[in-house]
C-alpha cells in the first residue's frame, strides 16, 4: 500500500468531510481526521481511493479488505437522501460527531421477515465505489468537460461495437488500461447514458451547492446515483447500539447489472507491442521486481506532478467490481518507432519513491502517479470458457470417472507488472489464469492453468499440494504477478518458498495439434487425467 506523507504510521480515519480549495488554485483537498490526532487534517481528493472510514493510513500490515455485510438492491428499490446524522452512534467525540453529521448520505431500508435494517450509506463512499476509482476520475468529476475532451466515443455498429478513441491530450494513465476492472468501469461510464448522467451530476451538485468564504471554496459531496436495480454492495461497517441501523464505512466490492455493448475497443497510438531491433515482437521482461512493488511509494501532497514521465499506476488496495453482463474490452494497438519505446521505458524509471497524484504539468517536480483502480471479479468462468475447453474436459474425467470433487474454481485476469505485456493476449484482451481446488480421497490440491490460447507459449498445468485457504488470496496474487514477471513461466523459486520444494509439480499437456481449441482425443484426455492422479 502507498503511504501518504504527513500522516503518522497506522493512524485510523474517523472523519471524511468537505472538499475545499483556495479559490486561486486548481487543486482540490478533502478533510480527513484521524486517531490518534494528527497535525495533518486533509489530503488531495486524488488520493480518495485510499480513504474510507475506520481504515488505517500508512499501515505496515496489509488489510484483509473483507466485507461483513451484503446489501442486495432489488428491482424498484428506493434510496432516500439523508445525512450521516441519521446514524445515531457516529462517535463518542463531540467534534467528530458534529462534523460527520453534516455529510450527505443515502438510506436504504431492508425489510426481511422478523427484521428491518436501515442502511446509512455515505454518498461519497457510494460514488467512490462506482466512479471515483482512481486519481484521474476523482479530478475529472469536478470538471464539466474532461471526459468529453479526452475520449471520442464512436458507435459504428449500432451500439454493439463501440470504438473509444483515447485522444493524445488525455491525462488518463495509459498503463491503467491494463487493469481490467478499471477499463470495464470506464467502458461502462463512456457508453451507458445512465452512468454518464450520474457521473456528470457530481459537477452539477458542486456548482449548485458550493460555498465561498474568504479565499476558500468548499463543498459537501453529493450526487445522483445511477439506477442500481439488481446490484449488490459488499460492505464493511458497524451497527448502531440498538442494532436497528448500519453505517456503511467502506464498500469493498460492487456487482453491477447494467447494459453494456458487446465489444468496446480503446484506441490510442501508444498502445504498442514492443519491437526489438531485429523486428521481432518482445512480449515483456523477466527482470521486473514484482514483489511488494506498490509499498515503496509515498504520496506527497505538497509537490505537484511532472508531465515528463509516464504516470505510474499504484494499486491502492483497490476494491472489486463484477459486471453481471460484461462486454469484451480490448486495446487497439499500433506500432511506433523503437526509439520512442526506449524513451518511454527510461522515463518510467525516473523519480524514485516519492510521487504526486496531482494532475501532471510542466512545472511539476515529482513523478506523476495515479492511485486506485478496480480489481475485476466479473464471472470469467462462462466468459472465457472457450480458452479452457481441453482442460475442462480433463476435469470432467477426473470428476466423473475417478471420483474427484471440485471444491471451487475461478478465472482471473493476470495483473500488470512493470512494462511487461504478458498479461495481454496478442489481440489485446486480458490473459487469464484458472484455479481449481480439487479433492481426491484425503488429498486436497490446487490446479493452476494459464490461458495460452494465442499460442505464443506452452505452459504445463501446475499442482500445488500445500495451499492454505486462509492465505490463498495473498499467495495467489503473488503467483499471478510472478507468472507475468517470469515472461509467462511458473515462478518456481516463489513456489518453493510458499509450498516447499516438493509442494508443487508441473503436469505437461497432451502433445496434440489444436489442444487449446479442445481437439484432444478422448484417450489423450484420459492419459492426461491419469498423470494428475499419479501426481496426487
C-alpha positions as CSV (number, residue, x, y, z in Angstrom):
1,X,0.0,0.0,0.0
2,X,1.3,3.5,-0.8
3,X,1.9,5.9,2.1
4,X,0.6,9.5,2.4
5,X,3.4,11.8,3.6
6,X,2.5,13.8,6.7
7,X,0.4,11.2,8.5
8,X,1.9,9.0,11.2
9,X,2.1,5.3,10.8
10,X,-1.0,3.2,11.3
11,X,-3.5,6.0,12.1
12,X,-7.2,5.3,11.8
13,X,-9.6,7.6,9.8
14,X,-12.5,8.8,12.0
15,X,-13.9,11.5,9.7
16,X,-14.1,12.3,6.0
17,X,-15.5,15.7,5.3
18,X,-15.9,18.5,2.9
19,X,-13.9,19.2,-0.3
20,X,-12.1,22.5,-0.4
21,X,-9.6,24.6,-2.3
22,X,-8.1,28.0,-2.4
23,X,-10.2,30.0,-5.0
24,X,-7.0,30.9,-6.8
25,X,-5.8,27.3,-7.0
26,X,-7.0,24.3,-9.1
27,X,-6.1,21.6,-6.5
28,X,-8.9,20.1,-4.5
29,X,-8.4,18.7,-1.0
30,X,-10.6,16.8,1.4
31,X,-10.8,17.0,5.2
32,X,-9.6,13.8,6.8
33,X,-9.4,13.4,10.6
34,X,-7.5,10.5,12.2
35,X,-7.0,8.9,15.5
36,X,-4.5,9.5,17.2
37,X,-5.0,13.2,16.4
38,X,-2.7,14.4,13.6
39,X,-1.3,17.8,12.6
40,X,-2.2,16.9,9.0
41,X,-6.0,17.0,8.6
42,X,-6.5,16.9,4.9
43,X,-5.2,15.3,1.7
44,X,-5.7,15.7,-2.1
45,X,-9.0,14.4,-3.5
46,X,-6.9,12.4,-5.9
47,X,-6.0,10.1,-3.0
48,X,-9.6,9.2,-2.4
49,X,-9.0,5.5,-3.3
50,X,-7.0,5.2,-0.1
51,X,-9.7,6.7,2.1
52,X,-12.6,5.2,3.9
53,X,-13.9,5.4,7.5
54,X,-12.2,3.3,10.1
55,X,-9.4,2.4,7.5
56,X,-5.8,2.8,8.6
57,X,-3.4,5.1,6.7
58,X,0.3,4.2,6.4
59,X,-0.3,0.8,7.9
60,X,2.6,-1.7,7.8
61,X,0.1,-4.6,7.6
62,X,-1.9,-5.5,4.6
63,X,-5.6,-5.3,5.5
64,X,-7.9,-8.3,4.8
65,X,-10.3,-5.9,3.0
66,X,-13.2,-8.3,3.5
67,X,-16.9,-7.4,3.6
68,X,-19.1,-8.2,6.6
69,X,-22.5,-7.4,5.0
70,X,-24.0,-7.9,1.6
71,X,-26.7,-5.4,0.5
72,X,-28.8,-6.7,-2.4
73,X,-30.8,-4.0,-4.1
74,X,-33.9,-5.5,-5.8
75,X,-35.8,-4.1,-8.7
76,X,-37.8,-1.0,-7.7
77,X,-35.6,-0.4,-4.7
78,X,-35.6,3.1,-3.1
79,X,-32.7,5.2,-1.8
80,X,-33.6,8.3,0.2
81,X,-31.2,11.3,0.5
82,X,-30.2,11.8,4.2
83,X,-27.3,12.9,6.4
84,X,-24.9,10.8,8.4
85,X,-26.7,12.3,11.4
86,X,-29.4,9.6,10.7
87,X,-27.0,7.1,12.1
88,X,-27.4,7.5,15.9
89,X,-23.9,6.4,17.1
90,X,-21.4,8.3,14.9
91,X,-18.7,9.0,17.5
92,X,-18.1,9.5,21.2
93,X,-16.3,12.8,20.5
94,X,-18.5,15.9,20.0
95,X,-16.2,17.5,17.4
96,X,-16.2,14.3,15.2
97,X,-19.9,13.7,15.7
98,X,-20.7,17.3,14.7
99,X,-18.5,17.2,11.6
100,X,-19.7,13.8,10.5
101,X,-23.4,14.6,10.9
102,X,-23.2,17.2,8.1
103,X,-22.1,14.7,5.5
104,X,-24.6,13.6,2.8
105,X,-25.8,10.0,2.8
106,X,-28.5,7.7,1.3
107,X,-30.7,5.5,3.4
108,X,-31.8,2.1,2.1
109,X,-34.2,0.1,4.3
110,X,-34.0,-3.7,4.0
111,X,-37.1,-5.5,5.2
112,X,-36.9,-9.2,5.9
113,X,-39.3,-11.4,7.9
114,X,-38.8,-10.5,11.5
115,X,-36.2,-7.9,10.9
116,X,-35.7,-4.4,9.4
117,X,-32.3,-2.8,8.9
118,X,-31.8,0.8,7.9
119,X,-28.5,1.1,6.0
120,X,-26.9,4.6,6.1
121,X,-24.6,4.9,3.0
122,X,-22.3,7.9,2.7
123,X,-22.8,9.4,-0.7
124,X,-19.1,10.0,-1.2
125,X,-18.4,6.3,-0.4
126,X,-21.0,5.1,-2.9
127,X,-19.6,7.4,-5.6
128,X,-16.1,6.2,-4.7
129,X,-17.1,2.6,-5.3
130,X,-18.9,3.3,-8.6
131,X,-16.9,6.0,-10.3
132,X,-14.2,7.6,-8.2
133,X,-11.9,4.6,-8.6
134,X,-8.6,6.3,-9.4
135,X,-6.9,9.7,-9.2
136,X,-7.9,10.7,-12.7
137,X,-11.6,10.2,-12.2
138,X,-11.5,11.9,-8.9
139,X,-10.2,15.0,-10.6
140,X,-12.4,14.6,-13.7
141,X,-15.7,14.6,-11.7
142,X,-15.1,18.2,-10.8
143,X,-14.9,19.3,-14.4
144,X,-17.8,19.5,-16.9
145,X,-15.6,18.8,-20.0
146,X,-12.7,16.4,-19.1
147,X,-14.1,13.2,-20.4
148,X,-15.6,14.8,-23.5
149,X,-12.3,16.4,-24.4
150,X,-10.2,13.3,-23.8
151,X,-12.3,10.4,-25.2
152,X,-14.1,10.3,-28.6
153,X,-16.8,7.7,-28.4
154,X,-17.9,6.3,-31.8
155,X,-20.6,3.6,-32.4
156,X,-20.1,2.3,-35.9
157,X,-22.1,-0.9,-35.5
158,X,-25.4,0.1,-33.9
159,X,-24.1,0.2,-30.3
160,X,-23.0,-3.5,-30.3
161,X,-19.4,-2.5,-31.1
162,X,-18.1,0.8,-29.7
163,X,-14.8,2.4,-30.6
164,X,-13.4,4.8,-28.0
165,X,-10.5,6.9,-29.3
166,X,-8.3,7.9,-26.4
167,X,-7.1,11.3,-27.6
168,X,-3.4,12.3,-27.4
169,X,-4.2,15.1,-25.0
170,X,-5.6,12.7,-22.4
171,X,-4.2,12.6,-18.9
172,X,-5.7,9.2,-18.2
173,X,-2.7,7.0,-17.4
174,X,-2.3,4.6,-20.3
175,X,-1.0,1.9,-18.0
176,X,-4.3,1.9,-16.2
177,X,-5.8,0.3,-19.3
178,X,-4.1,-2.9,-18.2
179,X,-6.4,-3.0,-15.1
180,X,-9.4,-5.0,-16.4
181,X,-11.7,-3.7,-13.7
182,X,-10.8,-0.1,-14.3
183,X,-11.3,-0.4,-18.1
184,X,-14.6,-2.1,-17.6
185,X,-15.8,0.7,-15.4
186,X,-14.5,3.3,-17.9
187,X,-16.2,1.5,-20.8
188,X,-19.5,1.4,-19.0
189,X,-19.2,5.1,-18.0
190,X,-18.5,6.2,-21.6
191,X,-21.1,4.0,-23.3
192,X,-24.0,3.9,-20.8
193,X,-26.1,7.1,-20.6
194,X,-27.3,6.4,-17.1
195,X,-23.8,6.0,-15.9
196,X,-22.6,9.2,-17.6
197,X,-25.6,11.2,-16.3
198,X,-24.8,10.1,-12.8
199,X,-21.1,11.0,-13.1
200,X,-21.9,14.4,-14.5
201,X,-24.4,15.0,-11.7
202,X,-21.3,15.3,-9.4
203,X,-20.3,18.5,-11.2
204,X,-23.9,19.8,-11.2
205,X,-24.3,19.3,-7.5
206,X,-20.9,21.0,-6.9
207,X,-21.9,24.1,-8.9
208,X,-25.3,24.2,-7.1
209,X,-24.1,23.7,-3.5
210,X,-20.6,25.1,-3.3
211,X,-19.9,27.7,-0.7
212,X,-17.4,30.6,-0.6
213,X,-15.8,32.0,2.5
214,X,-13.0,34.5,2.0
215,X,-10.3,32.9,-0.2
216,X,-11.8,29.4,0.3
217,X,-14.3,27.4,-1.8
218,X,-15.8,24.3,-0.2
219,X,-18.4,21.7,-1.0
220,X,-20.1,18.8,0.9
221,X,-20.1,16.0,-1.7
222,X,-23.4,14.8,-3.2
223,X,-24.6,13.2,-6.4
224,X,-27.4,11.3,-8.2
225,X,-26.6,7.6,-8.3
226,X,-27.4,5.6,-11.5
227,X,-30.2,3.1,-11.5
228,X,-28.9,0.2,-9.3
229,X,-31.7,-2.4,-9.8
230,X,-30.3,-5.9,-9.0
231,X,-27.0,-4.5,-7.9
232,X,-25.1,-5.9,-4.9
233,X,-22.9,-4.0,-2.5
234,X,-20.3,-5.9,-0.4
235,X,-19.7,-3.6,2.5
236,X,-17.8,-3.2,5.8
237,X,-19.3,-1.1,8.6
238,X,-20.9,-1.2,12.0
239,X,-24.3,-1.5,13.7
240,X,-25.8,1.1,16.0
241,X,-26.1,0.1,19.6
242,X,-29.7,-0.9,19.2
243,X,-28.9,-2.9,16.0
244,X,-31.6,-1.0,14.0
245,X,-29.1,0.9,11.8
246,X,-26.0,0.0,10.0
247,X,-23.4,2.6,8.9
248,X,-21.5,1.6,5.7
249,X,-17.9,2.6,6.3
250,X,-16.4,1.1,3.2
251,X,-17.8,-0.6,0.0
252,X,-15.4,-3.4,-0.6
253,X,-16.9,-4.6,-3.9
254,X,-19.9,-4.0,-6.2
255,X,-21.9,-6.2,-8.6
256,X,-23.2,-4.1,-11.4
257,X,-26.2,-5.1,-13.6
258,X,-26.2,-2.7,-16.4
259,X,-26.5,-2.6,-20.2
260,X,-23.1,-2.9,-22.0
261,X,-22.0,-3.1,-25.6
262,X,-20.8,-6.5,-27.0
263,X,-17.3,-5.1,-27.5
264,X,-15.5,-1.9,-26.6
265,X,-12.2,-1.0,-28.3
266,X,-10.0,1.6,-26.7
267,X,-7.7,3.1,-29.4
268,X,-4.6,5.1,-28.9
269,X,-1.4,5.3,-30.9
270,X,0.8,4.5,-27.9
271,X,-0.9,1.1,-27.3
272,X,2.2,-0.6,-28.7
273,X,3.6,-4.1,-28.9
274,X,7.3,-3.8,-28.1
275,X,9.5,-4.3,-31.0
276,X,13.2,-5.4,-30.8
277,X,15.8,-4.1,-33.1
278,X,15.6,-7.2,-35.3
279,X,11.9,-6.5,-35.9
280,X,10.7,-9.3,-33.7
281,X,8.0,-8.6,-31.1
282,X,9.1,-8.6,-27.5
283,X,6.5,-9.8,-25.0
284,X,7.9,-8.4,-21.8
285,X,10.8,-8.7,-19.5
286,X,11.6,-11.3,-16.9
287,X,13.7,-8.9,-14.7
288,X,10.8,-7.0,-13.1
289,X,10.8,-6.9,-9.3
290,X,7.2,-7.7,-8.8
291,X,7.1,-8.3,-5.0
292,X,5.6,-5.6,-2.9
293,X,6.3,-3.0,-5.6
294,X,3.5,-0.7,-4.6
295,X,4.6,-0.4,-1.0
296,X,7.7,1.6,-2.0
297,X,5.8,4.7,-3.0
298,X,5.0,7.7,-0.8
299,X,2.5,10.3,-2.0
300,X,3.5,13.9,-1.4
301,X,0.6,16.4,-1.1
302,X,2.8,19.4,-1.1
303,X,4.5,18.9,-4.5
304,X,2.9,18.9,-8.0
305,X,3.3,16.2,-10.6
306,X,5.6,16.4,-13.6
307,X,4.4,15.6,-17.1
308,X,7.9,14.4,-18.0
309,X,7.3,10.7,-17.0
310,X,4.7,8.2,-17.9
311,X,2.2,8.1,-15.0
312,X,2.8,5.3,-12.6
313,X,-0.3,3.3,-11.6
314,X,-0.3,2.3,-8.0
315,X,-2.7,-0.2,-6.6
316,X,-4.2,1.3,-3.5
317,X,-5.7,-1.9,-2.2
318,X,-8.4,-1.5,-4.8
319,X,-12.0,-2.7,-4.2
320,X,-13.5,-5.0,-6.7
321,X,-16.2,-4.8,-9.4
322,X,-18.2,-7.6,-11.0
323,X,-20.3,-7.0,-14.1
324,X,-23.3,-9.3,-14.5
325,X,-23.5,-8.6,-18.2
326,X,-19.8,-7.9,-19.1
327,X,-18.6,-6.8,-22.5
328,X,-15.3,-7.6,-24.2
329,X,-12.8,-4.7,-23.7
330,X,-9.8,-4.6,-26.0
331,X,-6.9,-2.2,-26.7
332,X,-6.3,-1.5,-30.4
333,X,-2.5,-1.5,-30.7
334,X,-0.4,0.3,-33.2
335,X,3.4,0.1,-33.8
336,X,5.5,3.2,-33.1
337,X,9.2,3.7,-33.8
338,X,11.5,1.7,-31.5
339,X,13.4,4.8,-30.2
340,X,10.1,6.1,-28.8
341,X,9.7,2.8,-26.8
342,X,13.2,3.3,-25.3
343,X,12.3,6.8,-24.2
344,X,9.1,5.6,-22.6
345,X,10.9,2.8,-20.7
346,X,13.6,5.2,-19.4
347,X,11.0,7.8,-18.3
348,X,9.1,5.3,-16.2
349,X,12.2,4.6,-14.1
350,X,12.8,8.2,-13.2
351,X,11.9,9.7,-9.9
352,X,12.4,7.3,-7.0
353,X,9.9,6.6,-4.3
354,X,8.1,10.0,-3.8
355,X,5.3,10.7,-6.2
356,X,2.4,13.1,-6.7
357,X,-1.2,12.3,-7.6
358,X,-1.8,15.8,-8.8
359,X,-2.6,16.4,-12.5
360,X,0.7,16.3,-14.4
361,X,2.0,19.7,-15.6
362,X,5.2,21.2,-16.9
363,X,6.1,22.9,-13.7
364,X,5.7,19.8,-11.6
365,X,8.6,18.3,-9.7
366,X,7.6,14.8,-8.6
367,X,6.9,11.8,-10.9
368,X,3.2,11.5,-11.7
369,X,1.2,8.7,-10.1
370,X,-2.4,7.5,-10.2
371,X,-3.6,5.6,-7.2
372,X,-6.6,3.3,-7.1
373,X,-8.3,1.2,-9.7
374,X,-10.7,-1.8,-9.6
375,X,-9.9,-5.4,-9.3
376,X,-12.2,-7.2,-11.8
377,X,-14.1,-10.2,-10.3
378,X,-16.5,-10.5,-13.2
379,X,-17.6,-14.1,-13.7
380,X,-15.0,-15.3,-16.2
381,X,-16.0,-19.0,-16.0
382,X,-18.6,-18.5,-18.7
383,X,-16.9,-15.6,-20.4
384,X,-13.6,-17.3,-21.0
385,X,-14.8,-20.9,-21.1
386,X,-13.6,-21.3,-24.7
387,X,-10.0,-20.8,-23.7
388,X,-10.0,-23.9,-21.4
389,X,-12.1,-26.4,-23.3
390,X,-9.5,-29.2,-23.2
391,X,-8.6,-28.6,-19.5
392,X,-12.3,-28.6,-18.6
393,X,-12.8,-31.9,-20.4
394,X,-10.0,-33.4,-18.4
395,X,-11.6,-32.1,-15.2
396,X,-14.8,-33.8,-16.1
397,X,-12.9,-37.1,-16.4
398,X,-11.3,-36.6,-13.0
399,X,-14.7,-35.9,-11.5
400,X,-17.0,-38.4,-13.2
401,X,-14.6,-41.3,-13.9
402,X,-12.1,-41.0,-11.0
403,X,-14.3,-39.6,-8.2
404,X,-12.6,-36.3,-7.6
405,X,-14.5,-33.5,-6.1
406,X,-14.2,-30.0,-7.4
407,X,-14.4,-27.7,-4.4
408,X,-14.0,-24.3,-6.0
409,X,-12.8,-22.8,-9.2
410,X,-12.4,-19.3,-10.6
411,X,-10.8,-17.4,-13.5
412,X,-8.9,-14.1,-13.1
413,X,-7.0,-11.8,-15.4
414,X,-3.3,-11.8,-14.9
415,X,-2.1,-8.4,-13.4
416,X,0.0,-5.7,-15.0
417,X,3.7,-6.0,-13.8
418,X,6.1,-3.2,-14.8
419,X,6.5,-2.8,-18.6
420,X,5.6,-6.5,-19.4
421,X,2.8,-7.1,-21.8
422,X,2.5,-10.8,-21.0
423,X,-0.8,-10.2,-19.1
424,X,-2.4,-9.5,-22.5
425,X,-3.1,-11.8,-25.4
426,X,-2.0,-10.9,-28.9
427,X,-5.4,-9.5,-29.7
428,X,-5.3,-7.1,-26.7
429,X,-7.7,-8.9,-24.5
430,X,-6.7,-10.0,-20.9
431,X,-4.8,-13.2,-20.4
432,X,-6.4,-15.2,-17.7
433,X,-5.5,-18.0,-15.2
434,X,-7.8,-20.6,-13.9
435,X,-7.5,-22.1,-10.4
436,X,-9.3,-25.3,-9.3
437,X,-9.5,-26.6,-5.8
438,X,-9.8,-30.3,-6.0
439,X,-10.1,-33.2,-3.6
440,X,-9.2,-36.9,-4.2
441,X,-9.5,-39.2,-1.3
442,X,-8.0,-37.4,1.6
443,X,-5.8,-35.2,-0.5
444,X,-6.7,-31.6,-1.4
445,X,-4.8,-29.8,-4.2
446,X,-5.0,-26.7,-6.3
447,X,-4.6,-26.9,-10.1
448,X,-3.5,-23.8,-12.0
449,X,-3.9,-23.4,-15.8
450,X,-2.7,-20.5,-17.8
451,X,-4.5,-19.2,-20.8
452,X,-2.2,-19.7,-23.8
453,X,-4.9,-19.6,-26.4
454,X,-2.8,-17.2,-28.6
455,X,-0.2,-20.0,-29.0
456,X,2.9,-17.9,-28.0
457,X,3.9,-20.4,-25.4
458,X,3.0,-23.8,-24.0
459,X,2.9,-24.0,-20.2
460,X,2.3,-27.0,-18.0
461,X,-0.5,-27.2,-15.6
462,X,0.7,-26.6,-12.0
463,X,-0.4,-28.7,-9.0
464,X,0.0,-27.1,-5.5
465,X,-0.1,-29.6,-2.6
466,X,0.1,-27.5,0.5
467,X,-2.1,-24.4,-0.3
468,X,-3.7,-22.9,2.8
469,X,-7.2,-21.4,2.1
470,X,-6.7,-18.8,4.7
471,X,-3.6,-17.5,3.0
472,X,-4.7,-18.1,-0.6
473,X,-5.7,-14.7,-1.7
474,X,-2.3,-13.1,-1.0
475,X,-0.4,-16.1,-2.3
476,X,-2.4,-16.3,-5.4
477,X,-1.7,-12.6,-6.2
478,X,2.0,-13.3,-5.7
479,X,1.8,-16.3,-8.1
480,X,-0.1,-14.3,-10.8
481,X,2.4,-11.5,-10.6
482,X,5.2,-14.0,-10.7
483,X,3.9,-15.6,-13.9
484,X,4.0,-12.3,-15.7
485,X,7.3,-11.2,-14.4
486,X,8.9,-14.5,-15.5
487,X,7.8,-13.9,-19.1
488,X,4.9,-16.3,-18.8
489,X,6.6,-19.1,-16.9
490,X,5.9,-20.5,-13.4
491,X,7.7,-18.6,-10.7
492,X,9.2,-21.8,-9.2
493,X,11.5,-20.1,-6.7
494,X,8.5,-18.4,-5.2
495,X,6.5,-21.7,-5.2
496,X,9.5,-23.3,-3.4
497,X,9.2,-20.6,-0.7
498,X,5.5,-20.8,-0.4
499,X,4.9,-24.6,-0.6
500,X,8.3,-26.3,-0.3
501,X,10.5,-27.8,-3.0
502,X,8.2,-30.8,-3.3
503,X,5.0,-28.9,-2.7
504,X,4.3,-28.2,-6.3
505,X,4.6,-30.0,-9.6
506,X,4.0,-29.4,-13.3
507,X,1.9,-31.7,-15.5
508,X,2.5,-31.5,-19.2
509,X,-0.3,-31.1,-21.6
510,X,-1.0,-33.8,-24.3
511,X,1.1,-33.1,-27.4
512,X,-1.7,-32.7,-29.9
513,X,-2.4,-30.1,-32.6
514,X,-5.2,-27.7,-31.6
515,X,-5.2,-28.6,-27.9
516,X,-6.4,-25.1,-27.0
517,X,-9.5,-25.5,-29.1
518,X,-10.5,-28.7,-27.4
519,X,-9.3,-31.0,-30.2
520,X,-7.7,-33.6,-28.0
521,X,-8.8,-37.2,-28.4
522,X,-10.6,-39.0,-25.6
523,X,-7.7,-41.4,-24.9
524,X,-5.2,-38.4,-24.6
525,X,-7.5,-36.7,-22.1
526,X,-7.7,-39.8,-20.1
527,X,-4.0,-40.2,-20.1
528,X,-3.7,-36.5,-19.0
529,X,-6.1,-37.2,-16.1
530,X,-4.1,-40.2,-15.0
531,X,-0.9,-38.2,-14.8
532,X,-2.8,-35.9,-12.4
533,X,-3.9,-38.8,-10.3
534,X,-0.4,-40.2,-10.3
535,X,1.0,-36.9,-9.1
536,X,-1.6,-36.6,-6.4
